[in-house]
Amino acid sequence: MSTERKKIELSPRLRLGVGRGNPNKILKLAAIFCLTLAAILAANALRLVYQTGQTSTGDNPQVLGASDIKSSTPAANEPQIIEYKVAKGDTLFNISQKFNISWTTLAALNNLKSPFALKPGQSIKIPTN
């Protein structure tokens, strides 16, 4: 057996790694894709800005869901407030259970502070819905 090792000369194409693809070409394609996507998004944003700017109401900004017409009845999701007269023995917790609402919500709505003592005849606001 000989201890000599022969070096194998690789061709220039094999040294560059043929078959792995050209990394510069992949980076160029990725950059083109990103720039194209950015241009499409920017064009869409500009279209939306200018489209909403062409309203017939003049310079007033438009709010989705807003209406110039005042409804005589409150909206379904808008809570109605009723006044409740506190009776003797009523507590904030009992009233909250009666109207199916959190006692903390009642305290916050009526600006009640600890110890949350109620007096008979006192009016408190209670949201319904």
Contacts in CASP RR format, 6 or more apart in sequence:
PFRMAT RR
TARGET T0000
AUTHOR 0000-0000-0000
METHOD contacts of the structure
MODEL  1
MSTERKKIELSPRLRLGVGRGNPNKILKLAAIFCLTLAAILAANALRLVY
QTGQTSTGDNPQVLGASDIKSSTPAANEPQIIEYKVAKGDTLFNISQKFN
ISWTTLAALNNLKSPFALKPGQSIKIPTN
52 62 0 8 1.000
55 62 0 8 1.000
74 80 0 8 1.000
76 129 0 8 1.000
77 129 0 8 1.000
78 129 0 8 1.000
79 127 0 8 1.000
79 128 0 8 1.000
79 129 0 8 1.000
80 127 0 8 1.000
80 128 0 8 1.000
80 129 0 8 1.000
81 125 0 8 1.000
81 126 0 8 1.000
81 127 0 8 1.000
81 128 0 8 1.000
82 125 0 8 1.000
82 126 0 8 1.000
82 127 0 8 1.000
82 128 0 8 1.000
83 123 0 8 1.000
83 124 0 8 1.000
83 125 0 8 1.000
83 126 0 8 1.000
84 95 0 8 1.000
84 99 0 8 1.000
84 123 0 8 1.000
84 124 0 8 1.000
84 125 0 8 1.000
84 126 0 8 1.000
85 121 0 8 1.000
85 122 0 8 1.000
85 123 0 8 1.000
86 95 0 8 1.000
86 118 0 8 1.000
86 119 0 8 1.000
86 120 0 8 1.000
86 121 0 8 1.000
86 122 0 8 1.000
86 123 0 8 1.000
86 124 0 8 1.000
87 120 0 8 1.000
87 121 0 8 1.000
88 120 0 8 1.000
89 120 0 8 1.000
90 118 0 8 1.000
90 120 0 8 1.000
91 116 0 8 1.000
91 118 0 8 1.000
92 103 0 8 1.000
92 106 0 8 1.000
92 107 0 8 1.000
92 112 0 8 1.000
92 116 0 8 1.000
92 118 0 8 1.000
93 103 0 8 1.000
95 103 0 8 1.000
95 106 0 8 1.000
95 118 0 8 1.000
95 124 0 8 1.000
95 126 0 8 1.000
96 102 0 8 1.000
96 103 0 8 1.000
96 105 0 8 1.000
96 106 0 8 1.000
99 126 0 8 1.000
99 128 0 8 1.000
101 126 0 8 1.000
101 127 0 8 1.000
103 116 0 8 1.000
105 127 0 8 1.000
106 112 0 8 1.000
106 124 0 8 1.000
106 126 0 8 1.000
107 113 0 8 1.000
107 116 0 8 1.000
109 125 0 8 1.000
109 126 0 8 1.000
109 127 0 8 1.000
110 124 0 8 1.000
110 125 0 8 1.000
112 118 0 8 1.000
112 124 0 8 1.000
118 124 0 8 1.000
END
